[in-house]
């Protein structure tokens, strides 16, 4: 009987490890016959575990969704990942789940082997978390946004930008992106006819969900996360300028120390819109281009370039001109 119980636990663990198993595959792993596998599956069903069976090519056994959560069998790395994730969630990244996460963490740690418990406690002792100044995210708002992404329903909301400007937005939601401190919505802005990134904690829903929409061709996930990261990085720049560079776009991308979007204007001309918190820093970046450029728009940058140019000329005023030897 003990051997049968142990085999049932191993069978349940295998069914949890991947989506579908053939009877032959399970029999090979457990070193029994397929007939024994069928009997063991029936035993699991009598214990309340919903094991589905699909006949034919590509079929097999699969653990379905039941009324209650079955015991989980985790290897060492999975157990550490779960415990660290629960500890992080208990820190309050999403409002309302802190206490629940702590209860779940206590249950996990209670059954952990000593070797794993020591590792997790060590991480908890020496790892620090940078708090989010704005506080934890509202889980109901996250759920509403996720529902819109899943159901393909437009979202209407009031949005407050970083400078306090409030606007009404109507968007097609596609992805929620988390950067460990904040949540962002990646969506198609119907009024602006372009992809936009919105900080979720600055969204205030305006009533019920809007009508359904036909999904657009979505950029690949790595491109979405890159766009969100770029938007987050540049959203709070105080100064921007439009600059035409008399060099290929590839030259600009190689020389600027941060990722920038550059638009080709020709073989030897391109345009981009750099930004910075300080116009002098922006001027220094442009000086690193080693190429001629024209400031099309950006009075703060023009003033900073003029000021730096005068300073540089004064710095070498006593040196002989290279043209005079």
C-alpha positions as CSV (number, residue, x, y, z in Angstrom):
1,X,0.0,0.0,0.0
2,X,2.8,2.4,0.8
3,X,4.4,1.7,-2.5
4,X,1.1,2.4,-4.3
5,X,0.7,5.7,-2.4
6,X,4.3,6.7,-3.3
7,X,3.6,5.9,-6.9
8,X,0.5,8.0,-6.9
9,X,2.4,10.9,-5.6
10,X,5.0,10.5,-8.3
11,X,2.3,10.2,-10.9
12,X,0.7,13.4,-9.7
13,X,4.0,15.1,-9.8
14,X,4.6,14.1,-13.4
15,X,1.2,15.3,-14.4
16,X,2.0,18.6,-12.9
17,X,5.3,18.9,-14.7
18,X,4.0,19.3,-18.2
19,X,0.7,19.6,-20.0
20,X,0.2,16.1,-21.5
21,X,1.7,12.7,-21.0
22,X,1.1,9.5,-23.0
23,X,0.3,6.4,-21.1
24,X,3.5,4.8,-22.4
25,X,5.6,7.8,-21.3
26,X,4.2,7.7,-17.7
27,X,4.7,3.9,-17.6
28,X,8.3,4.3,-18.6
29,X,9.0,7.0,-16.0
30,X,7.3,5.0,-13.2
31,X,8.6,1.6,-14.4
32,X,5.1,0.0,-14.5
33,X,2.7,-1.2,-17.2
34,X,0.2,1.1,-19.0
35,X,-2.5,-1.0,-17.3
36,X,-1.1,0.1,-13.9
37,X,-1.1,3.7,-15.1
38,X,-4.8,3.4,-16.0
39,X,-5.6,2.0,-12.6
40,X,-3.6,4.8,-10.8
41,X,-5.3,7.5,-12.9
42,X,-8.7,6.1,-11.7
43,X,-7.4,6.2,-8.1
44,X,-6.4,9.9,-8.5
45,X,-9.9,10.6,-9.9
46,X,-11.5,9.0,-6.9
47,X,-9.4,11.2,-4.7
48,X,-10.8,14.3,-6.4
49,X,-8.0,15.1,-9.0
50,X,-9.5,15.8,-12.4
51,X,-7.3,13.8,-14.8
52,X,-8.5,14.1,-18.4
53,X,-7.8,11.4,-21.0
54,X,-7.7,12.1,-24.7
55,X,-7.5,9.2,-27.2
56,X,-5.6,9.1,-30.5
57,X,-2.4,10.6,-31.8
58,X,-1.4,13.6,-29.7
59,X,-3.7,12.5,-26.9
60,X,-2.8,11.2,-23.4
61,X,-3.4,12.2,-19.8
62,X,-3.6,15.7,-18.6
63,X,-4.3,17.2,-15.2
64,X,-7.4,19.4,-15.5
65,X,-8.8,22.2,-13.4
66,X,-10.6,21.1,-10.3
67,X,-12.6,22.6,-7.5
68,X,-9.6,22.8,-5.2
69,X,-5.9,23.2,-5.5
70,X,-4.1,19.8,-5.5
71,X,-0.8,19.3,-3.7
72,X,2.1,20.8,-5.6
73,X,5.4,19.0,-6.0
74,X,8.3,21.5,-6.6
75,X,12.0,20.9,-7.1
76,X,14.5,23.0,-5.2
77,X,14.8,25.8,-7.7
78,X,11.0,26.0,-8.1
79,X,10.5,26.1,-4.3
80,X,13.1,28.9,-3.9
81,X,11.5,30.9,-6.8
82,X,8.0,30.6,-5.3
83,X,9.2,31.7,-1.8
84,X,11.2,34.6,-3.1
85,X,8.3,35.7,-5.3
86,X,5.9,35.6,-2.3
87,X,8.3,37.5,-0.2
88,X,8.6,40.2,-2.9
89,X,4.8,40.4,-3.3
90,X,4.5,40.8,0.5
91,X,6.5,44.0,0.1
92,X,3.5,45.6,-1.4
93,X,4.0,46.0,-5.1
94,X,0.2,45.5,-5.6
95,X,-2.1,46.8,-2.9
96,X,-4.2,44.2,-1.0
97,X,-2.0,41.1,-1.5
98,X,0.6,41.7,1.2
99,X,-1.2,39.8,4.0
100,X,-2.2,37.0,1.6
101,X,1.3,36.7,0.4
102,X,2.6,36.4,3.9
103,X,0.2,33.7,4.8
104,X,1.1,31.7,1.7
105,X,4.8,32.3,2.4
106,X,4.4,30.9,5.9
107,X,2.8,27.7,4.6
108,X,5.6,27.2,2.0
109,X,8.4,27.8,4.6
110,X,6.7,25.4,7.1
111,X,7.2,22.5,4.8
112,X,10.6,23.4,3.2
113,X,13.6,21.3,3.9
114,X,16.2,23.0,6.2
115,X,18.7,23.4,3.3
116,X,16.2,25.5,1.3
117,X,14.8,27.4,4.3
118,X,18.3,28.6,5.1
119,X,18.8,29.9,1.5
120,X,15.5,31.7,1.5
121,X,16.0,33.3,4.9
122,X,19.5,34.4,3.8
123,X,18.0,36.2,0.8
124,X,15.3,37.8,3.0
125,X,17.9,39.0,5.5
126,X,20.2,40.7,3.1
127,X,18.0,41.7,0.2
128,X,16.6,45.3,0.3
129,X,13.6,46.6,-1.7
130,X,13.4,50.2,-3.0
131,X,9.9,51.4,-2.1
132,X,7.7,52.9,-4.8
133,X,7.1,56.6,-3.9
134,X,3.5,56.5,-5.3
135,X,2.6,53.5,-3.2
136,X,1.3,50.0,-4.3
137,X,-0.9,49.5,-7.4
138,X,-4.7,49.1,-7.1
139,X,-5.3,45.4,-8.0
140,X,-8.9,46.2,-9.2
141,X,-7.5,48.6,-11.8
142,X,-4.9,46.1,-12.9
143,X,-7.7,43.5,-13.3
144,X,-9.8,45.9,-15.3
145,X,-6.9,46.6,-17.7
146,X,-6.1,43.0,-18.0
147,X,-9.7,42.2,-18.8
148,X,-9.6,44.8,-21.6
149,X,-6.5,43.1,-23.1
150,X,-8.1,39.7,-22.9
151,X,-11.6,40.6,-24.1
152,X,-10.4,43.1,-26.8
153,X,-12.6,45.9,-25.4
154,X,-11.6,49.5,-25.6
155,X,-10.7,51.4,-22.4
156,X,-11.8,55.0,-21.7
157,X,-10.1,56.8,-18.9
158,X,-8.7,60.1,-17.6
159,X,-4.9,60.2,-17.7
160,X,-2.6,62.5,-15.8
161,X,0.8,63.0,-17.4
162,X,4.1,63.6,-15.5
163,X,3.6,67.3,-15.7
164,X,0.1,67.2,-14.3
165,X,-1.8,67.6,-17.6
166,X,-5.1,65.7,-17.6
167,X,-6.6,64.3,-20.8
168,X,-9.4,61.9,-21.8
169,X,-8.1,58.8,-23.6
170,X,-9.8,56.1,-25.7
171,X,-7.4,53.2,-26.3
172,X,-7.2,49.6,-27.5
173,X,-5.4,47.8,-24.6
174,X,-2.9,45.1,-25.6
175,X,-0.3,44.5,-22.9
176,X,0.5,45.2,-19.2
177,X,4.2,45.7,-18.6
178,X,5.8,45.6,-15.2
179,X,9.3,47.1,-14.5
180,X,9.3,45.8,-10.9
181,X,8.4,49.2,-9.5
182,X,5.5,50.3,-11.7
183,X,2.9,48.9,-14.1
184,X,2.4,50.3,-17.6
185,X,-0.3,49.8,-20.2
186,X,0.9,49.4,-23.8
187,X,-2.1,50.4,-26.0
188,X,-3.2,51.8,-29.4
189,X,-4.4,55.4,-28.9
190,X,-7.4,55.8,-31.2
191,X,-7.3,59.6,-31.2
192,X,-3.6,59.8,-31.9
193,X,-3.5,56.8,-34.2
194,X,-0.3,55.5,-32.7
195,X,1.0,53.1,-30.0
196,X,1.3,54.8,-26.6
197,X,2.5,53.8,-23.1
198,X,0.5,54.8,-20.0
199,X,1.5,54.6,-16.4
200,X,-1.2,52.5,-14.8
201,X,-1.4,54.4,-11.5
202,X,-2.2,57.6,-13.4
203,X,-5.2,56.0,-15.1
204,X,-8.7,56.8,-13.8
205,X,-11.3,54.7,-15.6
206,X,-14.3,56.5,-17.1
207,X,-17.2,54.2,-16.6
208,X,-17.8,50.8,-18.2
209,X,-15.6,49.2,-20.8
210,X,-16.0,50.4,-24.4
211,X,-16.9,48.4,-27.5
212,X,-14.9,45.4,-28.7
213,X,-12.2,46.0,-31.3
214,X,-10.5,44.0,-34.0
215,X,-6.9,43.3,-32.9
216,X,-4.1,45.0,-34.8
217,X,-0.8,43.5,-35.7
218,X,1.0,43.7,-32.4
219,X,4.8,44.2,-32.3
220,X,6.8,41.3,-30.8
221,X,6.9,41.2,-27.0
222,X,10.7,42.2,-26.9
223,X,9.9,45.2,-29.0
224,X,7.0,46.2,-26.7
225,X,9.1,46.0,-23.6
226,X,11.9,48.0,-25.4
227,X,9.3,50.7,-26.4
228,X,7.9,50.9,-22.9
229,X,11.4,51.2,-21.4
230,X,12.3,54.0,-23.9
231,X,9.0,55.8,-23.1
232,X,9.6,55.5,-19.3
233,X,13.2,56.7,-19.7
234,X,12.3,59.8,-21.8
235,X,8.9,60.8,-20.4
236,X,10.2,63.1,-17.7
237,X,12.9,64.9,-19.8
238,X,12.5,68.6,-19.2
239,X,14.1,69.7,-22.5
240,X,13.8,68.4,-26.0
241,X,15.0,69.6,-29.4
242,X,14.7,68.6,-33.0
243,X,18.1,68.2,-34.7
244,X,19.1,67.4,-38.2
245,X,22.5,65.7,-38.4
246,X,24.5,65.8,-41.6
247,X,25.6,62.2,-41.3
248,X,24.0,58.7,-41.8
249,X,21.5,57.6,-39.2
250,X,23.7,54.6,-38.3
251,X,26.5,57.1,-37.4
252,X,24.2,58.9,-34.9
253,X,23.0,55.7,-33.3
254,X,26.6,54.5,-32.8
255,X,27.8,57.8,-31.3
256,X,25.0,58.7,-28.9
257,X,25.5,56.8,-25.6
258,X,21.8,56.1,-25.1
259,X,19.3,54.5,-27.5
260,X,17.6,57.1,-29.8
261,X,15.0,57.0,-32.6
262,X,16.6,58.4,-35.7
263,X,14.7,59.1,-39.0
264,X,16.6,58.9,-42.3
265,X,16.3,62.0,-44.5
266,X,18.8,60.8,-47.1
267,X,22.1,59.0,-47.4
268,X,24.0,61.7,-45.4
269,X,21.2,63.4,-43.5
270,X,19.0,62.2,-40.6
271,X,16.8,63.7,-37.9
272,X,16.1,62.9,-34.3
273,X,14.6,64.4,-31.2
274,X,17.0,64.1,-28.2
275,X,16.1,65.1,-24.7
276,X,17.7,65.7,-21.3
277,X,17.0,67.3,-18.0
278,X,19.6,69.9,-18.7
279,X,20.2,71.6,-22.1
280,X,24.0,71.7,-21.4
281,X,24.0,67.9,-21.2
282,X,22.1,67.8,-24.4
283,X,24.7,70.0,-26.0
284,X,27.5,67.7,-24.8
285,X,25.8,64.7,-26.3
286,X,25.5,66.4,-29.6
287,X,29.2,67.4,-29.4
288,X,30.0,63.7,-29.3
289,X,28.5,63.1,-32.7
290,X,31.7,64.3,-34.6
291,X,29.4,65.5,-37.3
292,X,27.8,68.8,-38.3
293,X,24.2,69.3,-37.2
294,X,21.5,71.9,-37.3
295,X,19.1,72.7,-34.4
296,X,15.7,73.0,-36.1
297,X,13.7,73.4,-32.9
298,X,15.0,73.9,-29.3
299,X,15.7,77.4,-28.0
300,X,17.2,76.1,-24.7
301,X,19.6,73.9,-26.7
302,X,20.6,76.8,-29.0
303,X,21.4,79.0,-26.0
304,X,23.4,76.2,-24.3
305,X,25.4,75.6,-27.5
306,X,26.2,79.3,-27.8
307,X,27.2,79.5,-24.2
308,X,29.5,76.4,-24.4
309,X,31.0,77.6,-27.7
310,X,32.0,80.9,-26.1
311,X,33.4,79.1,-23.1
312,X,35.5,76.8,-25.3
313,X,36.8,79.7,-27.4
314,X,37.9,81.5,-24.2
315,X,39.6,78.3,-23.0
316,X,41.9,78.3,-26.0
317,X,42.2,82.0,-26.7
318,X,45.9,82.2,-25.8
319,X,46.8,79.2,-27.9
320,X,48.1,79.8,-31.5
321,X,45.6,79.0,-34.2
322,X,46.4,75.7,-36.0
323,X,46.1,77.6,-39.3
324,X,48.9,79.9,-38.2
325,X,51.2,77.1,-37.1
